[in-house]
Amino acid sequence: MFRRFTLVALCGFALSAAGADASLSRYEQVAVEPARTSIYIGTVSLTIPALARKNGVYESRYSAKVFPFFFYNEQGRISIEISDDLLRRVERGESVEFQGRAVRDDGAERRIEGKATPVDAAGGKLKVRVFYSKRIELIFNTTYRFAPR
């Protein structure tokens, strides 16, 4: 009798854990609209293809174009840490702050901080701060959308 109860309890726990993970599966990919910010005498455009989530981290490539200073253009990989708890808060419509990093193709790193503010169940507003150096911080305001499955 005890074995049956234990087996049923373990199966129920496994199914509920799988159900919790499955409920977050709709957040596996997120699309971010291209963003632009002004600098002293120019603009910086940031483009990020769809980010894919794996083990609590959204990852993708990025491209930054600096006009008119094309020699500052860069591209690389971006990663943003979003735990399951933060995703559940987004699901409830709460704003969340996140951190991450961008690694240029030549290995230079940039720290990233941001805030996601849901507008509806499928997307919302995004504020991303890219710390280019100790004194230079670029702020991009854009929107995000979770990709439909």
C-alpha positions in Angstrom: 0.0 0.0 0.0 2.8 2.4 0.9 4.6 1.6 -2.3 1.5 2.4 -4.4 1.0 5.7 -2.6 4.7 6.6 -3.0 4.5 5.7 -6.7 1.3 7.7 -7.3 2.8 10.7 -5.3 6.0 10.6 -7.4 4.1 10.4 -10.7 1.9 13.3 -9.6 4.9 15.3 -8.6 6.6 14.6 -11.9 3.5 15.5 -13.9 3.0 18.8 -12.0 6.7 19.7 -12.5 6.4 18.9 -16.2 3.2 21.0 -16.3 5.0 23.9 -14.7 7.7 23.7 -17.3 5.2 23.3 -20.1 3.4 26.4 -19.0 6.6 28.4 -19.6 7.2 26.7 -23.0 5.3 29.5 -24.8 8.2 31.8 -23.7 10.9 29.8 -25.4 11.3 32.5 -28.2 11.0 36.2 -28.0 11.2 38.7 -30.9 12.6 42.2 -30.1 11.9 45.1 -32.5 15.0 46.9 -33.8 15.9 49.9 -31.6 17.6 53.2 -32.1 19.2 55.7 -29.7 20.9 59.1 -30.2 24.5 59.8 -29.4 26.2 63.2 -29.5 26.2 63.7 -33.3 24.7 60.4 -34.6 22.6 57.4 -33.9 23.1 53.8 -32.8 20.8 51.1 -34.2 20.5 47.8 -32.4 19.1 44.7 -34.1 18.6 41.4 -32.3 17.0 38.5 -34.2 14.7 36.3 -32.2 16.1 35.2 -28.8 15.8 31.5 -27.8 15.6 30.5 -24.2 17.6 27.6 -22.8 18.4 26.9 -19.1 17.1 30.3 -18.0 19.1 32.3 -20.5 17.8 34.0 -23.7 20.5 34.0 -26.4 20.9 35.3 -29.9 23.2 37.4 -32.1 23.1 41.2 -32.2 24.2 43.9 -34.6 24.9 47.5 -33.7 25.3 50.1 -36.4 26.7 53.6 -35.5 25.9 56.4 -37.9 27.9 58.3 -39.1 30.8 56.5 -37.3 30.6 53.2 -39.2 34.0 52.1 -37.8 32.3 51.7 -34.4 29.8 49.1 -35.9 29.9 45.8 -34.1 28.2 42.4 -33.9 28.3 39.5 -31.6 26.3 37.3 -29.2 23.9 38.5 -26.6 22.6 36.6 -23.5 20.0 37.7 -21.0 19.3 35.8 -17.8 15.6 35.3 -17.1 14.8 32.8 -14.4 11.5 30.8 -14.3 10.4 33.0 -11.4 10.9 36.2 -13.5 9.0 34.6 -16.4 6.1 33.8 -14.0 6.1 37.4 -12.9 5.9 38.6 -16.5 3.1 36.1 -17.0 1.2 37.8 -14.2 1.7 41.2 -15.8 4.5 42.4 -13.5 7.5 44.4 -14.6 10.8 42.6 -14.2 14.4 43.8 -14.3 17.1 41.6 -15.9 20.8 41.4 -16.5 22.9 40.0 -19.3 25.9 40.5 -21.4 26.9 41.0 -25.0 30.2 39.6 -26.3 31.5 41.2 -29.5 32.9 38.9 -32.1 36.4 39.9 -31.1 35.8 39.0 -27.5 35.0 42.5 -26.0 32.2 42.3 -23.4 29.4 44.7 -22.6 27.2 44.5 -19.5 23.5 44.7 -20.1 20.7 45.7 -17.7 17.1 46.2 -18.5 13.4 46.2 -17.6 10.6 44.4 -19.3 7.1 45.8 -18.8 4.3 43.6 -20.1 1.5 45.3 -22.0 -0.5 42.1 -22.6 0.1 38.3 -22.4 2.1 38.2 -25.6 4.5 41.2 -25.3 5.3 44.6 -23.9 7.9 47.4 -23.6 11.6 46.9 -23.2 14.2 49.2 -21.9 17.8 48.0 -22.4 20.9 49.7 -21.0 24.2 48.7 -22.7 27.3 49.7 -20.8 29.7 50.5 -23.6 32.4 51.7 -21.2 32.7 53.0 -17.6 31.3 56.3 -18.7 29.2 55.5 -21.8 25.8 54.0 -21.4 23.4 53.5 -24.3 19.7 53.3 -23.6 17.4 51.6 -26.1 13.6 51.6 -25.8 11.8 49.1 -27.8 9.1 46.4 -27.6 9.1 42.6 -27.4 6.7 39.8 -28.5 6.8 36.2 -27.5 6.8 34.0 -30.6 3.6 32.0 -31.1 4.1 28.2 -31.0 
